[in-house]
Amino acid sequence: MVSEMTLREAREDAGFTQQEMADELGISRITYAGIESNPDKATVLQARRICQILSRPYERIFFLSKR
């Protein structure tokens, strides 16, 4: 079984800062921080791109606010 991780855990595990993720996504750091705080607000395209950047399958990153 593959364990789930929060978006923040996945980002930190991959060695990215919030600013680096924001730059990769073409959004502000504040906007990215909002996605991390409320990952269910990410668009489908943002979620797919985040998974691609972090080299993690969608199923492994928890994109809902509450576990």
C-alpha positions as CSV (number, residue, x, y, z in Angstrom):
1,M,0.0,0.0,0.0
2,V,1.3,3.4,-0.9
3,S,1.0,6.0,1.9
4,E,-0.6,9.3,1.3
5,M,1.1,12.6,2.1
6,T,0.0,16.1,2.3
7,L,0.9,18.5,-0.4
8,R,3.3,20.2,2.0
9,E,5.0,16.9,2.9
10,A,5.3,16.0,-0.8
11,R,6.9,19.4,-1.6
12,E,9.3,19.3,1.3
13,D,10.2,15.6,0.6
14,A,11.0,16.6,-3.0
15,G,13.2,19.5,-1.8
16,F,11.2,22.4,-3.2
17,T,10.3,25.7,-1.5
18,Q,6.9,27.3,-1.9
19,Q,8.5,30.0,-4.1
20,E,10.1,27.4,-6.3
21,M,6.7,25.6,-6.7
22,A,5.0,28.9,-7.4
23,D,7.6,29.7,-10.1
24,E,7.2,26.3,-11.7
25,L,3.4,26.8,-11.8
26,G,3.5,30.4,-12.9
27,I,1.6,31.7,-9.9
28,S,2.5,33.8,-6.9
29,R,3.9,32.3,-3.7
30,I,0.8,33.5,-1.8
31,T,-1.4,31.7,-4.3
32,Y,0.7,28.5,-4.0
33,A,0.6,28.8,-0.2
34,G,-3.2,29.0,-0.4
35,I,-3.3,25.8,-2.5
36,E,-1.1,24.1,0.2
37,S,-3.5,25.3,2.9
38,N,-6.6,24.3,1.0
39,P,-5.4,21.8,-1.6
40,D,-9.0,21.0,-2.7
41,K,-9.0,24.5,-4.3
42,A,-6.3,23.5,-6.8
43,T,-7.6,23.2,-10.3
44,V,-7.3,19.8,-12.0
45,L,-4.5,21.3,-14.2
46,Q,-2.7,22.6,-11.2
47,A,-3.0,19.3,-9.4
48,R,-1.6,17.4,-12.4
49,R,1.3,19.9,-12.8
50,I,2.1,19.7,-9.1
51,C,2.3,15.9,-9.3
52,Q,4.5,16.2,-12.4
53,I,6.8,18.7,-10.7
54,L,7.1,16.6,-7.6
55,S,7.4,13.3,-9.5
56,R,4.6,11.8,-7.4
57,P,1.5,10.0,-8.5
58,Y,-1.8,11.8,-7.9
59,E,-2.9,9.0,-5.7
60,R,0.0,9.6,-3.3
61,I,-0.6,13.3,-2.7
62,F,-3.6,14.2,-0.6
63,F,-5.5,17.0,-2.4
64,L,-8.3,17.3,0.2
65,S,-8.2,19.7,3.1
66,K,-9.1,17.1,5.8
67,R,-7.6,13.6,6.1
